[in-house]
Amino acid sequence: MYETIEPTAMEQLLEHSNGHDRDVTIEFTYEGYLVRVRSGGEIRIVADA
């Protein structure tokens, strides 16, 4: 997954949202799975329908 998603950029975006009291969700599909990462630290991975 590291070849597809730049984890540092995603981490910076989520950290920036915490400094502004905003809830941010990053959502993408990867090899048949839906990946959702929220600024509060929640990570959810489910099979893409």
PDB file of N, CA, C and O in Angstrom:
ATOM      1  N   MET A   1       0.821  -1.189   0.000  1.00  0.00           N
ATOM      2  CA  MET A   1       0.000   0.000   0.000  1.00  0.00           C
ATOM      3  C   MET A   1       0.869   1.259   0.000  1.00  0.00           C
ATOM      4  O   MET A   1       0.447   2.295  -0.512  1.00  0.00           O
ATOM      5  N   TYR A   2       2.056   1.185   0.556  1.00  0.00           N
ATOM      6  CA  TYR A   2       2.930   2.362   0.627  1.00  0.00           C
ATOM      7  C   TYR A   2       3.347   2.862  -0.748  1.00  0.00           C
ATOM      8  O   TYR A   2       3.721   4.026  -0.893  1.00  0.00           O
ATOM      9  N   GLU A   3       3.289   1.998  -1.762  1.00  0.00           N
ATOM     10  CA  GLU A   3       3.608   2.436  -3.118  1.00  0.00           C
ATOM     11  C   GLU A   3       2.461   3.234  -3.737  1.00  0.00           C
ATOM     12  O   GLU A   3       2.664   3.969  -4.703  1.00  0.00           O
ATOM     13  N   THR A   4       1.256   3.088  -3.180  1.00  0.00           N
ATOM     14  CA  THR A   4       0.063   3.740  -3.728  1.00  0.00           C
ATOM     15  C   THR A   4      -0.326   4.989  -2.955  1.00  0.00           C
ATOM     16  O   THR A   4      -0.692   6.003  -3.551  1.00  0.00           O
ATOM     17  N   ILE A   5      -0.249   4.923  -1.642  1.00  0.00           N
ATOM     18  CA  ILE A   5      -0.671   6.016  -0.764  1.00  0.00           C
ATOM     19  C   ILE A   5       0.563   6.599  -0.079  1.00  0.00           C
ATOM     20  O   ILE A   5       1.423   5.857   0.394  1.00  0.00           O
ATOM     21  N   GLU A   6       0.646   7.900  -0.027  1.00  0.00           N
ATOM     22  CA  GLU A   6       1.760   8.541   0.667  1.00  0.00           C
ATOM     23  C   GLU A   6       1.352   8.754   2.127  1.00  0.00           C
ATOM     24  O   GLU A   6       0.623   9.698   2.433  1.00  0.00           O
ATOM     25  N   PRO A   7       1.821   7.876   3.037  1.00  0.00           N
ATOM     26  CA  PRO A   7       1.361   7.941   4.422  1.00  0.00           C
ATOM     27  C   PRO A   7       1.729   9.236   5.127  1.00  0.00           C
ATOM     28  O   PRO A   7       0.977   9.693   5.989  1.00  0.00           O
ATOM     29  N   THR A   8       2.851   9.834   4.793  1.00  0.00           N
ATOM     30  CA  THR A   8       3.253  11.082   5.446  1.00  0.00           C
ATOM     31  C   THR A   8       2.272  12.201   5.120  1.00  0.00           C
ATOM     32  O   THR A   8       1.903  12.978   6.000  1.00  0.00           O
ATOM     33  N   ALA A   9       1.852  12.289   3.873  1.00  0.00           N
ATOM     34  CA  ALA A   9       0.894  13.322   3.470  1.00  0.00           C
ATOM     35  C   ALA A   9      -0.448  13.110   4.154  1.00  0.00           C
ATOM     36  O   ALA A   9      -1.077  14.071   4.598  1.00  0.00           O
ATOM     37  N   MET A  10      -0.892  11.861   4.243  1.00  0.00           N
ATOM     38  CA  MET A  10      -2.161  11.563   4.902  1.00  0.00           C
ATOM     39  C   MET A  10      -2.071  11.910   6.388  1.00  0.00           C
ATOM     40  O   MET A  10      -3.004  12.489   6.945  1.00  0.00           O
ATOM     41  N   GLU A  11      -0.971  11.566   7.024  1.00  0.00           N
ATOM     42  CA  GLU A  11      -0.774  11.881   8.430  1.00  0.00           C
ATOM     43  C   GLU A  11      -0.770  13.390   8.668  1.00  0.00           C
ATOM     44  O   GLU A  11      -1.363  13.865   9.637  1.00  0.00           O
ATOM     45  N   GLN A  12      -0.106  14.144   7.795  1.00  0.00           N
ATOM     46  CA  GLN A  12      -0.061  15.600   7.935  1.00  0.00           C
ATOM     47  C   GLN A  12      -1.445  16.217   7.795  1.00  0.00           C
ATOM     48  O   GLN A  12      -1.796  17.135   8.536  1.00  0.00           O
ATOM     49  N   LEU A  13      -2.224  15.722   6.857  1.00  0.00           N
ATOM     50  CA  LEU A  13      -3.589  16.227   6.671  1.00  0.00           C
ATOM     51  C   LEU A  13      -4.429  15.971   7.917  1.00  0.00           C
ATOM     52  O   LEU A  13      -5.149  16.859   8.374  1.00  0.00           O
ATOM     53  N   LEU A  14      -4.343  14.773   8.462  1.00  0.00           N
ATOM     54  CA  LEU A  14      -5.120  14.445   9.649  1.00  0.00           C
ATOM     55  C   LEU A  14      -4.666  15.243  10.864  1.00  0.00           C
ATOM     56  O   LEU A  14      -5.497  15.695  11.652  1.00  0.00           O
ATOM     57  N   GLU A  15      -3.358  15.420  11.026  1.00  0.00           N
ATOM     58  CA  GLU A  15      -2.847  16.219  12.142  1.00  0.00           C
ATOM     59  C   GLU A  15      -3.264  17.676  12.015  1.00  0.00           C
ATOM     60  O   GLU A  15      -3.601  18.318  13.010  1.00  0.00           O
ATOM     61  N   HIS A  16      -3.242  18.200  10.793  1.00  0.00           N
ATOM     62  CA  HIS A  16      -3.649  19.584  10.562  1.00  0.00           C
ATOM     63  C   HIS A  16      -5.120  19.775  10.944  1.00  0.00           C
ATOM     64  O   HIS A  16      -5.473  20.802  11.524  1.00  0.00           O
ATOM     65  N   SER A  17      -5.965  18.819  10.633  1.00  0.00           N
ATOM     66  CA  SER A  17      -7.389  18.942  10.957  1.00  0.00           C
ATOM     67  C   SER A  17      -7.606  18.958  12.465  1.00  0.00           C
ATOM     68  O   SER A  17      -8.502  19.646  12.952  1.00  0.00           O
ATOM     69  N   ASN A  18      -6.794  18.207  13.214  1.00  0.00           N
ATOM     70  CA  ASN A  18      -6.935  18.200  14.675  1.00  0.00           C
ATOM     71  C   ASN A  18      -6.618  19.568  15.261  1.00  0.00           C
ATOM     72  O   ASN A  18      -7.235  19.974  16.246  1.00  0.00           O
ATOM     73  N   GLY A  19      -5.676  20.278  14.676  1.00  0.00           N
ATOM     74  CA  GLY A  19      -5.316  21.606  15.151  1.00  0.00           C
ATOM     75  C   GLY A  19      -6.392  22.647  14.886  1.00  0.00           C
ATOM     76  O   GLY A  19      -6.366  23.736  15.458  1.00  0.00           O
ATOM     77  N   HIS A  20      -7.339  22.308  14.015  1.00  0.00           N
ATOM     78  CA  HIS A  20      -8.404  23.246  13.662  1.00  0.00           C
ATOM     79  C   HIS A  20      -9.779  22.741  14.100  1.00  0.00           C
ATOM     80  O   HIS A  20     -10.809  23.226  13.630  1.00  0.00           O
ATOM     81  N   ASP A  21      -9.780  21.765  15.002  1.00  0.00           N
ATOM     82  CA  ASP A  21     -11.027  21.225  15.546  1.00  0.00           C
ATOM     83  C   ASP A  21     -11.980  20.790  14.434  1.00  0.00           C
ATOM     84  O   ASP A  21     -13.172  21.099  14.463  1.00  0.00           O
ATOM     85  N   ARG A  22     -11.437  20.072  13.461  1.00  0.00           N
ATOM     86  CA  ARG A  22     -12.241  19.566  12.342  1.00  0.00           C
ATOM     87  C   ARG A  22     -12.137  18.050  12.290  1.00  0.00           C
ATOM     88  O   ARG A  22     -11.093  17.476  12.604  1.00  0.00           O
ATOM     89  N   ASP A  23     -13.217  17.415  11.895  1.00  0.00           N
ATOM     90  CA  ASP A  23     -13.223  15.969  11.713  1.00  0.00           C
ATOM     91  C   ASP A  23     -13.032  15.689  10.219  1.00  0.00           C
ATOM     92  O   ASP A  23     -13.857  16.091   9.399  1.00  0.00           O
ATOM     93  N   VAL A  24     -11.957  15.008   9.874  1.00  0.00           N
ATOM     94  CA  VAL A  24     -11.647  14.716   8.482  1.00  0.00           C
ATOM     95  C   VAL A  24     -11.660  13.208   8.281  1.00  0.00           C
ATOM     96  O   VAL A  24     -11.163  12.455   9.119  1.00  0.00           O
ATOM     97  N   THR A  25     -12.232  12.776   7.164  1.00  0.00           N
ATOM     98  CA  THR A  25     -12.228  11.376   6.785  1.00  0.00           C
ATOM     99  C   THR A  25     -11.563  11.248   5.426  1.00  0.00           C
ATOM    100  O   THR A  25     -11.919  11.952   4.481  1.00  0.00           O
ATOM    101  N   ILE A  26     -10.594  10.342   5.334  1.00  0.00           N
ATOM    102  CA  ILE A  26      -9.953  10.020   4.056  1.00  0.00           C
ATOM    103  C   ILE A  26     -10.432   8.627   3.690  1.00  0.00           C
ATOM    104  O   ILE A  26     -10.322   7.693   4.484  1.00  0.00           O
ATOM    105  N   GLU A  27     -10.963   8.494   2.483  1.00  0.00           N
ATOM    106  CA  GLU A  27     -11.548   7.230   2.059  1.00  0.00           C
ATOM    107  C   GLU A  27     -11.046   6.887   0.669  1.00  0.00           C
ATOM    108  O   GLU A  27     -11.035   7.737  -0.222  1.00  0.00           O
ATOM    109  N   PHE A  28     -10.627   5.632   0.484  1.00  0.00           N
ATOM    110  CA  PHE A  28     -10.147   5.190  -0.822  1.00  0.00           C
ATOM    111  C   PHE A  28     -10.307   3.679  -0.929  1.00  0.00           C
ATOM    112  O   PHE A  28     -10.448   2.989   0.081  1.00  0.00           O
ATOM    113  N   THR A  29     -10.283   3.176  -2.146  1.00  0.00           N
ATOM    114  CA  THR A  29     -10.324   1.739  -2.362  1.00  0.00           C
ATOM    115  C   THR A  29      -8.918   1.248  -2.684  1.00  0.00           C
ATOM    116  O   THR A  29      -8.123   1.934  -3.327  1.00  0.00           O
ATOM    117  N   TYR A  30      -8.644   0.039  -2.214  1.00  0.00           N
ATOM    118  CA  TYR A  30      -7.336  -0.561  -2.444  1.00  0.00           C
ATOM    119  C   TYR A  30      -7.509  -2.073  -2.553  1.00  0.00           C
ATOM    120  O   TYR A  30      -7.900  -2.736  -1.593  1.00  0.00           O
ATOM    121  N   GLU A  31      -7.220  -2.596  -3.710  1.00  0.00           N
ATOM    122  CA  GLU A  31      -7.273  -4.032  -3.982  1.00  0.00           C
ATOM    123  C   GLU A  31      -8.560  -4.684  -3.481  1.00  0.00           C
ATOM    124  O   GLU A  31      -8.532  -5.720  -2.817  1.00  0.00           O
ATOM    125  N   GLY A  32      -9.687  -4.057  -3.811  1.00  0.00           N
ATOM    126  CA  GLY A  32     -10.990  -4.619  -3.477  1.00  0.00           C
ATOM    127  C   GLY A  32     -11.495  -4.307  -2.080  1.00  0.00           C
ATOM    128  O   GLY A  32     -12.509  -4.862  -1.655  1.00  0.00           O
ATOM    129  N   TYR A  33     -10.807  -3.426  -1.353  1.00  0.00           N
ATOM    130  CA  TYR A  33     -11.232  -3.049  -0.017  1.00  0.00           C
ATOM    131  C   TYR A  33     -11.437  -1.539   0.055  1.00  0.00           C
ATOM    132  O   TYR A  33     -10.718  -0.765  -0.576  1.00  0.00           O
ATOM    133  N   LEU A  34     -12.419  -1.149   0.828  1.00  0.00           N
ATOM    134  CA  LEU A  34     -12.652   0.255   1.121  1.00  0.00           C
ATOM    135  C   LEU A  34     -11.921   0.574   2.412  1.00  0.00           C
ATOM    136  O   LEU A  34     -12.156  -0.061   3.441  1.00  0.00           O
ATOM    137  N   VAL A  35     -11.035   1.557   2.357  1.00  0.00           N
ATOM    138  CA  VAL A  35     -10.243   1.954   3.518  1.00  0.00           C
ATOM    139  C   VAL A  35     -10.699   3.346   3.936  1.00  0.00           C
ATOM    140  O   VAL A  35     -10.741   4.269   3.124  1.00  0.00           O
ATOM    141  N   ARG A  36     -11.039   3.481   5.212  1.00  0.00           N
ATOM    142  CA  ARG A  36     -11.487   4.776   5.739  1.00  0.00           C
ATOM    143  C   ARG A  36     -10.651   5.111   6.963  1.00  0.00           C
ATOM    144  O   ARG A  36     -10.581   4.336   7.917  1.00  0.00           O
ATOM    145  N   VAL A  37     -10.019   6.277   6.921  1.00  0.00           N
ATOM    146  CA  VAL A  37      -9.191   6.743   8.030  1.00  0.00           C
ATOM    147  C   VAL A  37      -9.776   8.066   8.510  1.00  0.00           C
ATOM    148  O   VAL A  37      -9.967   8.992   7.723  1.00  0.00           O
ATOM    149  N   ARG A  38     -10.059   8.145   9.806  1.00  0.00           N
ATOM    150  CA  ARG A  38     -10.631   9.369  10.367  1.00  0.00           C
ATOM    151  C   ARG A  38      -9.609  10.064  11.243  1.00  0.00           C
ATOM    152  O   ARG A  38      -8.715   9.432  11.806  1.00  0.00           O
ATOM    153  N   SER A  39      -9.758  11.376  11.347  1.00  0.00           N
ATOM    154  CA  SER A  39      -8.807  12.184  12.106  1.00  0.00           C
ATOM    155  C   SER A  39      -8.760  11.816  13.579  1.00  0.00           C
ATOM    156  O   SER A  39      -7.766  12.108  14.244  1.00  0.00           O
ATOM    157  N   GLY A  40      -9.789  11.193  14.106  1.00  0.00           N
ATOM    158  CA  GLY A  40      -9.798  10.769  15.514  1.00  0.00           C
ATOM    159  C   GLY A  40      -8.996   9.498  15.749  1.00  0.00           C
ATOM    160  O   GLY A  40      -8.859   9.054  16.889  1.00  0.00           O
ATOM    161  N   GLY A  41      -8.456   8.902  14.667  1.00  0.00           N
ATOM    162  CA  GLY A  41      -7.625   7.705  14.807  1.00  0.00           C
ATOM    163  C   GLY A  41      -8.309   6.425  14.361  1.00  0.00           C
ATOM    164  O   GLY A  41      -7.669   5.374  14.313  1.00  0.00           O
ATOM    165  N   GLU A  42      -9.583   6.485  14.035  1.00  0.00           N
ATOM    166  CA  GLU A  42     -10.308   5.288  13.603  1.00  0.00           C
ATOM    167  C   GLU A  42      -9.864   4.886  12.193  1.00  0.00           C
ATOM    168  O   GLU A  42      -9.772   5.725  11.297  1.00  0.00           O
ATOM    169  N   ILE A  43      -9.593   3.605  12.015  1.00  0.00           N
ATOM    170  CA  ILE A  43      -9.283   3.050  10.706  1.00  0.00           C
ATOM    171  C   ILE A  43     -10.245   1.902  10.475  1.00  0.00           C
ATOM    172  O   ILE A  43     -10.364   1.007  11.312  1.00  0.00           O
ATOM    173  N   ARG A  44     -10.936   1.925   9.338  1.00  0.00           N
ATOM    174  CA  ARG A  44     -11.894   0.863   9.017  1.00  0.00           C
ATOM    175  C   ARG A  44     -11.571   0.335   7.631  1.00  0.00           C
ATOM    176  O   ARG A  44     -11.383   1.108   6.691  1.00  0.00           O
ATOM    177  N   ILE A  45     -11.507  -0.971   7.507  1.00  0.00           N
ATOM    178  CA  ILE A  45     -11.248  -1.629   6.229  1.00  0.00           C
ATOM    179  C   ILE A  45     -12.343  -2.667   6.024  1.00  0.00           C
ATOM    180  O   ILE A  45     -12.519  -3.572   6.839  1.00  0.00           O
ATOM    181  N   VAL A  46     -13.079  -2.522   4.918  1.00  0.00           N
ATOM    182  CA  VAL A  46     -14.160  -3.464   4.613  1.00  0.00           C
ATOM    183  C   VAL A  46     -14.071  -3.854   3.141  1.00  0.00           C
ATOM    184  O   VAL A  46     -13.548  -3.107   2.315  1.00  0.00           O
ATOM    185  N   ALA A  47     -14.588  -5.025   2.837  1.00  0.00           N
ATOM    186  CA  ALA A  47     -14.630  -5.473   1.448  1.00  0.00           C
ATOM    187  C   ALA A  47     -15.494  -4.518   0.658  1.00  0.00           C
ATOM    188  O   ALA A  47     -16.596  -4.168   1.082  1.00  0.00           O
ATOM    189  N   ASP A  48     -14.991  -4.091  -0.502  1.00  0.00           N
ATOM    190  CA  ASP A  48     -15.721  -3.160  -1.366  1.00  0.00           C
ATOM    191  C   ASP A  48     -16.856  -3.908  -2.043  1.00  0.00           C
ATOM    192  O   ASP A  48     -16.650  -4.968  -2.635  1.00  0.00           O
ATOM    193  N   ALA A  49     -18.049  -3.351  -1.953  1.00  0.00           N
ATOM    194  CA  ALA A  49     -19.239  -4.009  -2.518  1.00  0.00           C
ATOM    195  C   ALA A  49     -19.316  -3.893  -4.006  1.00  0.00           C
ATOM    196  O   ALA A  49     -20.258  -4.396  -4.617  1.00  0.00           O
TER     197      ALA A  49
END
